[in-house]
Amino acid sequence: MGILSVSELNHIVSATLSSNSKFSTIGVKGEISGLKKHSSGHMYFALKDENAIINCVMFYDCVKKLRFAPKDGDNVTVVGAVEIYEKNGKYQIKAREIIQNVQPKQQENDFEILKQELWQMGVFDPKNKKKLPEFPQKIAVVTSTDGAVIYDIKKVLQRRFPSVKLCVFKAQVQGAAALKQLPIAIHEADKSGCDVIILARGGGAELDFSVFNSRELAIAVYNCFTPIVSAIGHEINTTLCDYAADVRAATPSEAAEICVPDKQECKKQLDFIMERINYAFSRNIDVQLNMLKSFSQKLEDSNPCNKLKQDYEQCKSLADRLNNKMLRCVMRESENLNSLYARLCQTCINAVAGAGTFRVLKNGEPIKNINELEYGDNILICDIHGENRPAVVCKKREV
C-alpha cells in the first residue's frame, strides 16, 4: 500500500472523476437551498432531497444564459459535471444549466390562464393590430447577437430590399436576464424612429421560449407604438408574444420577407405602371389633338373675320353689279333723253324758222339750221312784234 499526501489523493480523485464520462455530464434533481450570488456573477447553492445534500457552483457565463431566476425552494434539475474541489476535498456539481421541474399539465394550465387574462385586457384583440408599412426605410431587430438570427435577416433584406436600413437592439433571448433586457430593448427600438420592429430568436427546446410566454414581455409588445413582427423559434413554436404582436412569422427569415417588398417584383409593377401611364398619356394626347383640330375647325368656320370677308366680297359684288346696272341705265336714259331733246329742238326751231314767227340770231346773224348752234352759244330770239329775248343753247352733252 502506497502512502499519499492529502493533495495527491484529492488530485487522483479529481482526475478520476474528470476521466469518467458518467460524471462529465449528469443531471441531478432536487431542491435549491442556500443560494448565494457572488459579486463576480457566480452562483453558489446546494441541491438537496429528503436524505442527502450536494454543493453546486455555476459560473457567470452559464448564469447569464438561465431561462429563469432560481431561488431557494425551487424544484430543479441541475445539469453539469461532478468534480472535487481539491483544496478542501469536497466534491460538488459544476452546473452548466438549471431546469425548472414543472409538471407539464400545470405549466399548460398556467399558460392558458395567463393567455385568457391577456385576451380580456385586449392584448390579443385583432382590432388593435397595426398594419405594416409597405415600403419601410428603417427596420429594428430585437434579438441576441450570439446566434445566426441577424445573419439570416440581413441576408433576406439584402436580397429583397437592399435600401432598407437595419438597426439591432441587443438583448438576451433566454434566461432571467432576458426577462429584464427584452422589454427595455423593445422600448428603445420603439423610440428609435424605425418603421417596423422584428422580435426574433432562433430555434430551441420548448423551455427556451419561456421568457416569450411571460406577462411582462407580452404587454411590452402590445404597448409598442411601432408595428412589431414576432419571429420566435420555428413554425411549430407559438408564444404569447406571437399573439400580442401585430404580425407573427414562422421564422426570423420569414419575418424579414414579410417586412419588405421584393425589389424584382416592385420593378415589374413599376414597369407595368409606367407602360400604362405612357399608353394613357399617348392616347390622351391623341384625343386632345383631335379635339383641338375639331375646335380649331369650328373656330375657323365661325371666325367673324371670315364672315366679314365673305360679306364684304358679297357687298362688293352687289355694289359692282349695282354700279354697272345704274351706269347702263343712265347711259340708256341719257341716250334717250339726248335723242328726244335733239328731236324736240329740231322740231321747235324748224317750226319757228319755217313759220317766220321767230328769228334766231347768233352773233347778229340769223340761224337757218339747228346744226349751226353749239352748246353754250349765246343767241338772240326775235319775234314778229320786235321783242328780243336773249338765250343760251342748252343742249345736253352726251355721256
Secondary structure as the mmCIF struct_conf table of DSSP 4:
data_model
#
loop_
_struct_conf.conf_type_id
_struct_conf.id
_struct_conf.beg_label_comp_id
_struct_conf.beg_label_asym_id
_struct_conf.beg_label_seq_id
_struct_conf.end_label_comp_id
_struct_conf.end_label_asym_id
_struct_conf.end_label_seq_id
HELX_RH_AL_P HELX_RH_AL_P1 VAL A 6 SER A 19
HELX_RH_AL_P HELX_RH_AL_P2 SER A 21 SER A 24
BEND BEND1 THR A 25 THR A 25
STRN STRN1 ILE A 26 LYS A 37
TURN_TY1_P TURN_TY1_P1 SER A 39 SER A 40
BEND BEND2 GLY A 41 GLY A 41
STRN STRN2 MET A 43 LYS A 48
BEND BEND3 GLU A 50 ASN A 51
STRN STRN3 ILE A 53 MET A 58
HELX_RH_AL_P HELX_RH_AL_P3 TYR A 60 VAL A 63
TURN_TY1_P TURN_TY1_P2 LYS A 64 LYS A 65
BEND BEND4 ARG A 67 PHE A 68
TURN_TY1_P TURN_TY1_P3 ASP A 72 GLY A 73
STRN STRN4 ASN A 75 TYR A 85
TURN_TY1_P TURN_TY1_P4 GLU A 86 GLY A 89
STRN STRN5 LYS A 90 GLN A 100
HELX_RH_AL_P HELX_RH_AL_P4 PRO A 104 GLN A 120
TURN_TY1_P TURN_TY1_P5 MET A 121 PHE A 124
HELX_RH_3T_P HELX_RH_3T_P1 PRO A 126 ASN A 128
HELX_LH_PP_P HELX_LH_PP_P1 LYS A 129 PRO A 133
BEND BEND5 GLU A 134 PHE A 135
BEND BEND6 GLN A 137 GLN A 137
STRN STRN6 LYS A 138 THR A 143
BEND BEND7 THR A 145 ALA A 148
HELX_RH_AL_P HELX_RH_AL_P5 VAL A 149 ARG A 160
TURN_TY1_P TURN_TY1_P6 PRO A 162 SER A 163
BEND BEND8 VAL A 164 VAL A 164
STRN STRN7 LYS A 165 LYS A 170
BEND BEND9 GLN A 174 GLY A 175
HELX_RH_AL_P HELX_RH_AL_P6 ALA A 176 LYS A 191
TURN_TY1_P TURN_TY1_P7 SER A 192 GLY A 193
BEND BEND10 ASP A 195 ASP A 195
STRN STRN8 VAL A 196 ARG A 201
HELX_RH_3T_P HELX_RH_3T_P2 GLU A 206 ASN A 213
HELX_RH_AL_P HELX_RH_AL_P7 ARG A 215 TYR A 222
TURN_TY1_P TURN_TY1_P8 ASN A 223 ASN A 223
BEND BEND11 PHE A 225 THR A 226
STRN STRN9 ILE A 228 ILE A 232
BEND BEND12 GLY A 233 HIS A 234
TURN_TY1_P TURN_TY1_P9 GLU A 235 ILE A 236
HELX_RH_AL_P HELX_RH_AL_P8 LEU A 240 ALA A 244
BEND BEND13 ALA A 245 ASP A 246
STRN STRN10 VAL A 247 ARG A 248
BEND BEND14 ALA A 250 THR A 251
HELX_RH_AL_P HELX_RH_AL_P9 PRO A 252 CYS A 259
BEND BEND15 VAL A 260 VAL A 260
HELX_RH_AL_P HELX_RH_AL_P10 LYS A 263 ASP A 301
TURN_TY1_P TURN_TY1_P10 SER A 302 SER A 302
HELX_RH_AL_P HELX_RH_AL_P11 PRO A 304 ALA A 355
TURN_TY1_P TURN_TY1_P11 GLY A 356 GLY A 356
BEND BEND16 THR A 357 THR A 357
STRN STRN11 PHE A 358 LYS A 362
TURN_TY1_P TURN_TY1_P12 ASN A 363 GLY A 364
STRN STRN12 GLU A 365 PRO A 366
BEND BEND17 ASN A 369 ASN A 369
HELX_RH_3T_P HELX_RH_3T_P3 ILE A 370 GLU A 372
TURN_TY1_P TURN_TY1_P13 TYR A 375 GLY A 376
STRN STRN13 ASN A 378 ASP A 383
TURN_TY1_P TURN_TY1_P14 ILE A 384 HIS A 385
BEND BEND18 GLY A 386 GLY A 386
STRN STRN14 ASN A 388 VAL A 392
HELX_LH_PP_P HELX_LH_PP_P2 LYS A 395 GLU A 398
#
